[in-house]
Amino acid sequence: MMSKRGRLFGLGVGPGDPELMTVKAVRLLGQSPVVAYLAAKGKRGNALTIVEAYLKPEQQTLPLIYPVTTEKLPDHLDYETLVSDFYDQSAAEVATHLDAGRDVAVICEGDPFFYGSFMYIHDRLAQRYETQVVPGVCSVLGAASVLGAPLVYRNQSLGILSGVLPEDELKRRLVDMDAAAIMKLGTNFAKVRRVVTELGLADRALYVERATMGNQKIVPLLEVDPKSAPYFSIVLVPGKKWQS
Ligand SMILES: C[S@@+](CC[C@H](N)C(=O)[O-])C[C@H]1O[C@@H](n2cnc3c(N)ncnc32)[C@H](O)[C@@H]1O
């Protein structure tokens, strides 16, 4: 008789503070024999750090380590192919456990469907295995809370921008937004700050590194050293205050 296949859980574990995990994510994490997480080479991975206190010794962890991060690749290597092969391989490793009847929780910093790497595992496996996705508090909202910054009042709209966008494009989009969150800073920080300043938004804009994590840092935007801005940082431009 074939054993029952395991279930795939994509668990949002929130922006950093373990207490910001949902009750449901904690429950499904606790009952999963295998906990998979994505991390950069030589790093622990934020998601693993967040859930650490909830893990039990009998749970197996499955590290899925990115083959590349932002370094320059030799000419014969193509980034897109490397990454796609990596997700194929990661999905296959997860599937081995599912086929053996073990539930696998793939933990994801913030929300799994909001720029989360889990999406690529989901796209490869969700058709074949019973899958459940548990939303998490995303970085934008974690940042707004620690910055004490109400984001959108009344009928204002909020835009989410990637700091990777070219400078002109970033400017073109930001100029029309009532409120915005700009993500993926790191080496893009100087460009993002230039755009925010040129649009006259520097007074309203706020910056935080590793919001809600133990090593969170809030720095006035104009005082940030662009050389030290980490990838896990965000700029918020809250909507104009509405008095009611
Ligand atoms: C690949 S995305 C992951 C987003 C995540 N899934 C979420 O729901 O927020 C990574 C970007 O999210 C932002 N980010 C994630 N966690 C953060 C945190 N705790 N504080 C500040 N920014 C964070 C940063 O802008 C970073 O470059």
The ligand as an SDF file (V2000), in Angstrom:
LIG
                    3D

 27 29  0  0  0  0  0  0  0  0999 V2000
   12.7950   39.3090   -0.7980 C   0  0  0  0  0  0  0  0  0  0  0  0
   11.9450   40.5870    0.0150 S   0  0  0  0  0  0  0  0  0  0  0  0
   11.0540   39.6540    1.1950 C   0  0  0  0  0  0  0  0  0  0  0  0
    9.7990   40.3330    1.6460 C   0  0  0  0  0  0  0  0  0  0  0  0
    9.0490   39.5290    2.7050 C   0  0  0  0  0  0  0  0  0  0  0  0
    8.5390   38.2860    2.1650 N   0  0  0  0  0  0  0  0  0  0  0  0
    7.9170   40.3340    3.3000 C   0  0  0  0  0  0  0  0  0  0  0  0
    6.7920   39.8250    3.3880 O   0  0  0  0  0  0  0  0  0  0  0  0
    8.1350   41.4650    3.6980 O   0  0  0  0  0  0  0  0  0  0  0  0
   13.2140   41.3180    0.9310 C   0  0  0  0  0  0  0  0  0  0  0  0
   13.0100   42.8050    1.2000 C   0  0  0  0  0  0  0  0  0  0  0  0
   12.0130   42.9520    2.1750 O   0  0  0  0  0  0  0  0  0  0  0  0
   12.3240   44.0390    3.0340 C   0  0  0  0  0  0  0  0  0  0  0  0
   12.3810   43.5090    4.4030 N   0  0  0  0  0  0  0  0  0  0  0  0
   12.0990   42.2670    4.7800 C   0  0  0  0  0  0  0  0  0  0  0  0
   12.1310   42.1610    6.1170 N   0  0  0  0  0  0  0  0  0  0  0  0
   12.4380   43.3710    6.5940 C   0  0  0  0  0  0  0  0  0  0  0  0
   12.5880   43.9090    7.8930 C   0  0  0  0  0  0  0  0  0  0  0  0
   12.4190   43.1510    8.9790 N   0  0  0  0  0  0  0  0  0  0  0  0
   12.8810   45.2280    8.0100 N   0  0  0  0  0  0  0  0  0  0  0  0
   13.0300   45.9990    6.9110 C   0  0  0  0  0  0  0  0  0  0  0  0
   12.8820   45.5450    5.6590 N   0  0  0  0  0  0  0  0  0  0  0  0
   12.6000   44.2500    5.4970 C   0  0  0  0  0  0  0  0  0  0  0  0
   13.6400   44.6220    2.5780 C   0  0  0  0  0  0  0  0  0  0  0  0
   13.3660   45.7570    1.7830 O   0  0  0  0  0  0  0  0  0  0  0  0
   14.2240   43.4990    1.7570 C   0  0  0  0  0  0  0  0  0  0  0  0
   15.0690   43.9980    0.7520 O   0  0  0  0  0  0  0  0  0  0  0  0
  1  2  1  0
  2  3  1  0
  2 10  1  0
  3  4  1  0
  4  5  1  0
  5  6  1  0
  5  7  1  0
  7  8  2  0
  7  9  1  0
 10 11  1  0
 11 12  1  0
 11 26  1  0
 12 13  1  0
 13 14  1  0
 13 24  1  0
 14 15  1  0
 14 23  1  0
 15 16  2  0
 16 17  1  0
 17 18  1  0
 17 23  2  0
 18 19  1  0
 18 20  2  0
 20 21  1  0
 21 22  2  0
 22 23  1  0
 24 25  1  0
 24 26  1  0
 26 27  1  0
M  CHG  2   2   1   9  -1
M  END
$$$$
